[in-house]
């Protein structure tokens, strides 16, 4: 990847719906060249996909929680696969420290969150610790700055 690829990635990360012509104007390439570069970045797995950014509250999921899982001897070995069966779990991270996994959960209300945590404990034989998010000053911000690369 060169500096132009990084600029293209930064622009797409900020707005994935930008037309190739506009990206080309900003990075000094023809739209067809931008298209070729984007396709190469997709094939290389650098661009993993495109998705709409949703307002969680507007779609009925106003509660965000971080649920940490501490394993016990009886815990199954395939925790990520089992966790993926719970539709309210948005993300699953394997972590170092006192806990083995941290989950990002989106729920319609605290009752649904409580039911999910109870189900996780029962199915996974884990100890949980839940933190409810009060507000989100920022989330999912672009990580690549145009022309600067990461950081």
C-alpha positions in Angstrom: 0.0 0.0 0.0 1.3 3.4 -0.9 0.3 6.9 0.3 -2.5 7.2 -2.3 -4.0 3.9 -1.1 -3.9 5.2 2.5 -5.7 8.4 1.4 -8.3 6.4 -0.4 -8.9 4.3 2.7 -9.2 7.4 4.8 -11.8 8.8 2.5 -13.8 5.6 2.4 -13.6 5.1 6.1 -15.1 8.6 6.5 -17.7 8.1 3.8 -18.0 4.8 2.0 -20.5 6.2 -0.4 -18.1 8.7 -2.0 -18.1 8.3 -5.8 -14.8 7.2 -7.3 -14.6 10.4 -9.3 -14.7 12.5 -6.1 -12.1 10.3 -4.5 -10.0 10.6 -7.6 -10.1 14.4 -7.5 -9.0 14.4 -3.9 -6.1 11.9 -4.4 -5.0 13.0 -7.9 -6.2 9.9 -9.8 -8.7 9.1 -12.5 -11.9 7.4 -11.3 -11.0 4.2 -13.1 -7.7 4.1 -11.2 -9.4 4.6 -7.9 -11.8 1.8 -8.8 -8.9 -0.5 -9.6 -7.1 0.3 -6.3 -10.3 -0.2 -4.3 -10.9 -3.6 -5.9 -7.3 -4.6 -5.1 -7.7 -3.5 -1.5 -10.9 -5.5 -1.3 -9.3 -8.6 -2.7 -6.3 -8.2 -0.3 -8.8 -8.1 2.6 -7.8 -4.6 3.6 -11.4 -3.4 2.9 -13.5 -6.1 4.6 -16.9 -4.7 3.7 -19.3 -1.7 3.7 -22.2 -1.1 6.0 -24.7 1.5 7.0 -24.1 3.2 10.4 -27.3 2.9 12.3 -28.8 4.9 15.2 -29.1 2.1 17.8 -31.9 3.9 19.7 -33.9 4.5 16.6 -33.8 0.8 15.7 -34.9 -0.2 19.2 -31.5 -1.0 20.8 -30.9 2.0 23.1 -29.0 0.1 25.8 -25.3 -0.6 25.3 -23.4 -2.7 27.8 -19.9 -4.2 28.1 -20.2 -7.8 29.5 -17.0 -9.4 30.7 -16.7 -13.2 30.9 -14.4 -15.0 33.4 -14.0 -18.6 32.6 -14.4 -21.4 35.1 -13.2 -25.0 34.8 -16.6 -26.1 33.5 -16.7 -23.5 30.7 -16.7 -24.9 27.2 -13.7 -24.4 25.0 -15.7 -22.8 22.1 -16.9 -19.7 23.8 -16.8 -17.4 20.7 -18.9 -19.8 18.6 -21.4 -20.1 21.5 -21.5 -16.4 22.1 -22.2 -15.8 18.4 -25.6 -17.5 18.8 -26.8 -14.6 21.0 -28.2 -11.9 18.6 -27.8 -9.0 21.1 -24.0 -9.6 21.2 -22.5 -7.2 18.7 -18.8 -7.9 19.3 -16.7 -10.5 21.1 -13.1 -9.8 22.1 -10.6 -12.2 23.6 -8.8 -10.2 26.2 -5.9 -10.5 28.7 -6.4 -9.8 32.4 -8.9 -10.9 35.0 -11.4 -11.9 32.3 -11.1 -14.0 29.1 -13.7 -12.2 26.9 -15.4 -8.8 26.7 -18.7 -8.5 24.8 -20.3 -5.4 23.4 -24.1 -5.9 23.8 -26.9 -3.9 22.3 -30.3 -4.4 24.0 -33.8 -3.0 23.8 -34.1 -2.6 27.6 -32.5 -3.6 30.9 -34.8 -6.6 31.2 -33.5 -8.0 27.9 -29.9 -7.3 29.0 -30.5 -9.2 32.3 -32.0 -12.1 30.5 -29.0 -12.2 28.1 -26.6 -12.2 31.0 -28.5 -15.0 32.7 -28.5 -17.0 29.5 -24.7 -16.4 29.0 -24.0 -17.6 32.6 -26.1 -20.7 32.1 -24.9 -21.8 28.7 -21.3 -20.9 29.1 -20.6 -21.7 32.8 -18.9 -18.3 33.2 -18.8 -15.5 35.7 -20.0 -12.2 34.3 -19.4 -8.6 35.0 -21.7 -6.0 33.3 -21.2 -2.3 32.7 -24.0 -0.3 31.2 -22.9 2.6 29.0 -24.4 5.9 30.1 -23.4 7.9 27.0 -21.2 7.6 24.0 -19.0 10.7 23.3 -17.7 9.0 20.2 -17.6 5.6 18.7 -16.4 4.0 15.5 -14.4 7.1 14.5 -12.1 6.8 11.4 -8.7 5.4 12.3 -6.8 6.5 9.2 -6.3 10.2 8.6 -6.1 11.3 5.0 -2.4 11.5 4.1 -1.2 10.7 7.6 -1.7 6.9 7.9 -2.8 5.4 11.2 -2.3 7.4 14.4 
